[in-house]
Amino acid sequence: MSSERPPSIDRETAKAAFLQAHGYGNVRRESLGGDASTRSYERLHREGGGSFIFMDQPPSVETAPCPPDATPAERAALGYNALARLAAGRVDAFVACAGWLNAQGLSAPKVLAADPIAGLAVLEDLGDDLYARLIEAGTDEAPLYDAAIDGLLALHAAPTPGVLEFDGSTWPLLVYDDLALKTAHDIFIEWLPKFRPVTFDANTLAEWEAIWSPIRSLGEAGATVFCHRDYHAENLIWLPERQGAARVGMLDFQDAVLAHPAWDLSMLLHDARRTVSPEREAACLDRYLAARPELDRIAFLADYHALGALNIARILGIFARLVTRDGKPRYEQFMPRLWTYLDVCLADPALARLKAWFDIYVPAEARR
C-alpha cells in the first residue's frame, strides 16, 4: 500500500479497506479493547469457522523510536521512546520480532497480513488461555511456569542478530544500554512525588544516580540475549498441544532489545498483576540455573536482584504515571505487590546502600 494516506480517510475506513484488501472483508469483528499502550485489538470471526486477531496501532500517536546510531542528545530530543529504546508501537517491529521468534521454534502469533505504515496487521489467534486467567481459574501454575522458564532458556540460547528480518520488515535489536536503563529507573523519581507525599532534593537525586550507575553498567555489560521485555502472565498463552518451549504463546514482544538475561526473569517473577510466591520464584530460578551450569549462581542472583530492583522501580514509576497523568486508577492496586517484591530484592546485602536510600527517602506511608 502507499505510504501516503489522504487525511480525509478516517481510521475505521482505513481498517475496513485493509481487511477487504487482504481477504478479511466478510468477517465478524469483535472488539477486544486495548491495553496500557496505544494499541487495540479485535477478534475476526470467519463465517464457517476460524478466527484471527486484528491489531490496530494508529500511526503518529507515539514519539519516534530510537535510530540505531542516535546520540544521547538526539535520543532526548526525539522523546521517551528513543530514550528507553521502545518500539513506539511500530508494526514492523512486531512483524520482525514475531518472525524471528517463530524461526527459533517458539510460539509467537504468525503474521498473516500487515501494513506497517498504516499500523495494521492480522495475526494468528493463539486463543484466550492466558497464564493469568488459567491460574485464576485453578490451573496448577507449576507446569506453566516451568514452560515459561524453558521459553526463556530457548531465547537465551539463540544467536542474536543485530537486525531482525521477516516478510519485508526489518527491526534493529538494540542494546538495553546505560541511557535506556537510566530512563527506566528515573521514571520513579519523576512520577512518585506526583502520586505520593515524597520529595527528592538535589542531594537525594545525586545519591540515587551514584547508586544506580554501577548497576546500569552490569546491565549493559551483560546484554547478551534477546529480551522480550514484557514477559509475564498477562502476555503468555498456554498451548499444551504444542511441544517443549513452544507451549508458551508469546505476546507483546515488539519492544525487544538485547539485554541481560535477568531482565525477563524479573518480568516473569516480579509480576505486577499477580503474586508470584517466594517458593515459585525459587523453583523457577533453580530450573533456569540448573539448565545453565556455566553461570556463577551467586553472581547471577546478585544481578537478578539488582536489575530486578531497577525493573520494579521502573514499573512503580510507570504505574504512578498511569494513575496521575493518564487517569487509569486501576494500576494503583498493583503497587503494594511491587513494593513487596522490591523489599525482597533489597534484602540482598549487595544492595544495602539502595535499601538505605529507600528507607530514608520513601517512608512506609508512600509505599502503598
Residue pairs with C-beta under 8 A, 6 or more apart in sequence:
1 18
1 21
1 115
1 117
1 118
3 117
5 14
5 118
9 17
11 56
11 58
14 118
14 120
15 54
15 56
15 120
16 25
18 113
18 115
18 118
18 120
19 25
19 27
19 44
19 54
19 122
22 112
22 113
22 122
23 113
24 44
24 46
24 52
24 54
24 113
24 122
26 46
26 47
27 44
27 45
27 46
27 47
27 52
28 44
28 45
28 47
29 42
29 43
29 44
29 45
29 54
30 42
30 43
30 44
30 45
31 40
31 41
31 42
32 40
32 41
32 42
32 43
32 53
33 40
33 41
34 40
34 41
35 252
36 322
36 328
36 331
37 89
38 57
38 58
38 61
38 62
38 89
39 55
39 56
39 57
39 89
40 56
41 53
41 54
41 55
41 56
42 53
42 54
42 56
43 51
43 52
43 53
43 54
43 125
44 51
44 52
44 53
44 54
44 122
45 51
46 52
51 125
52 112
52 122
52 123
52 124
52 125
53 109
53 122
53 123
53 124
53 125
54 120
54 121
54 122
54 123
55 91
55 94
55 120
55 121
55 122
55 123
56 119
56 120
57 89
57 90
57 91
57 119
57 120
58 119
59 117
59 118
59 119
61 89
62 81
62 88
62 89
63 78
63 79
63 80
63 81
63 82
63 88
64 78
64 79
64 81
64 82
64 88
65 81
65 82
65 85
65 86
65 87
65 88
65 90
65 93
66 75
66 78
66 81
66 82
66 83
66 85
66 86
66 174
67 74
67 82
68 172
68 174
70 78
70 82
72 179
74 82
75 82
75 83
75 179
76 82
76 83
80 86
80 183
81 87
81 88
83 179
83 180
83 183
84 180
84 183
84 184
85 174
85 175
85 176
85 177
85 180
85 255
85 257
86 255
87 93
87 94
87 171
87 254
87 255
87 256
89 119
89 254
90 116
90 119
90 171
90 254
91 114
91 115
91 116
91 118
91 119
91 120
91 121
91 169
92 114
92 116
92 169
92 170
92 171
93 169
93 171
93 254
93 255
93 256
94 111
94 121
94 253
94 254
95 111
95 114
95 116
95 121
95 166
95 167
95 169
95 171
96 164
96 165
96 166
96 169
96 170
96 171
97 108
97 164
97 171
97 253
97 254
97 256
98 108
98 109
98 110
98 111
98 123
98 166
98 253
99 111
99 164
99 165
99 166
99 167
99 169
100 161
100 164
100 165
100 166
100 226
101 107
101 108
101 250
101 253
102 108
102 110
103 166
104 154
104 155
104 158
105 154
105 244
105 245
105 246
106 151
106 154
106 155
106 245
106 246
106 248
106 250
107 126
107 237
107 239
107 242
107 246
107 247
107 248
107 249
107 250
108 249
108 250
108 251
108 253
109 123
109 124
109 125
109 126
109 249
109 251
110 123
110 124
111 121
111 122
111 123
111 124
111 166
111 167
112 121
112 122
112 123
112 124
113 121
113 122
114 120
114 121
114 122
114 167
114 169
115 121
116 169
126 237
126 239
126 249
126 251
127 237
127 239
127 249
128 237
129 237
129 238
129 239
130 233
130 234
130 235
130 236
130 237
130 238
131 141
131 144
131 148
131 233
131 234
131 236
131 237
131 238
132 233
132 234
132 273
132 274
134 144
134 238
135 141
135 144
135 233
135 274
136 274
139 238
141 280
142 280
142 283
144 236
144 238
145 268
145 280
145 283
145 284
146 284
146 287
147 238
147 245
147 247
147 248
148 231
148 236
148 248
148 268
148 284
149 268
149 284
149 287
149 288
149 291
150 244
150 245
150 248
150 287
151 236
151 245
151 248
151 250
152 231
152 261
152 264
152 265
152 268
152 288
153 245
153 288
153 291
153 292
154 244
154 245
155 225
155 226
155 228
155 264
156 225
156 226
156 261
156 292
158 225
158 226
160 173
160 224
160 225
160 226
160 258
161 173
162 172
162 173
163 170
163 171
163 172
163 173
164 170
164 171
164 172
164 173
164 256
165 171
173 226
173 256
173 257
173 258
174 257
174 258
175 220
175 223
175 257
175 258
175 259
176 219
176 220
176 223
176 227
176 257
176 258
176 259
176 260
176 263
177 220
177 223
178 216
178 217
178 219
178 220
180 257
181 212
181 215
181 216
181 219
181 220
181 310
182 212
182 216
184 310
184 311
184 313
184 314
185 208
185 212
185 310
185 313
185 314
185 317
186 317
187 313
187 314
187 317
187 318
187 321
188 313
188 314
188 316
188 317
188 320
189 200
189 205
189 208
189 317
190 317
190 321
191 317
191 318
191 320
191 321
191 324
191 325
192 198
192 316
192 317
192 320
192 362
192 366
193 199
193 200
194 320
194 324
194 325
195 320
195 323
195 324
196 320
196 365
196 366
197 365
197 366
198 361
198 362
198 363
198 366
200 208
200 361
204 357
204 361
207 357
208 357
211 353
211 354
211 357
212 310
212 354
215 306
215 307
215 309
215 310
216 310
218 260
218 303
218 306
218 307
219 259
219 260
219 263
219 303
219 306
219 307
219 310
222 260
222 261
222 262
222 303
223 257
223 258
223 259
223 260
224 258
224 260
224 261
225 258
225 259
225 260
225 261
226 256
226 258
227 256
227 257
227 258
227 259
227 260
227 261
227 263
227 264
228 235
228 250
228 253
228 256
228 264
228 267
229 253
229 255
229 256
229 257
229 259
229 263
229 264
229 267
230 252
230 253
230 255
230 267
231 250
231 264
231 267
231 268
232 267
232 268
232 271
232 272
232 273
233 268
233 271
233 273
233 274
234 273
235 250
235 251
235 252
235 253
236 248
236 249
236 250
236 251
237 248
237 249
237 250
237 251
238 247
238 248
238 249
239 246
239 247
239 248
239 249
240 247
260 303
260 307
262 300
262 303
262 304
262 307
262 308
263 307
263 311
265 284
265 285
265 288
265 304
265 308
266 304
266 307
266 308
266 311
266 312
267 311
268 276
268 284
269 276
269 280
269 281
269 284
269 285
269 308
270 276
270 308
270 311
270 312
270 315
270 338
270 341
270 345
272 315
272 319
272 334
272 337
272 338
273 334
275 337
278 344
285 301
285 304
289 295
289 297
289 300
301 348
302 348
302 350
305 345
305 346
305 348
305 350
305 351
306 345
306 348
306 350
306 351
308 341
308 345
309 342
309 345
309 346
309 351
309 354
312 338
312 341
312 342
312 345
313 342
315 338
316 335
316 338
316 339
316 342
319 331
319 332
319 334
319 335
319 338
320 335
322 328
322 331
323 329
323 331
323 332
335 368
336 367
336 368
339 367
339 368
342 358
345 351
346 354
346 355
346 358
347 355
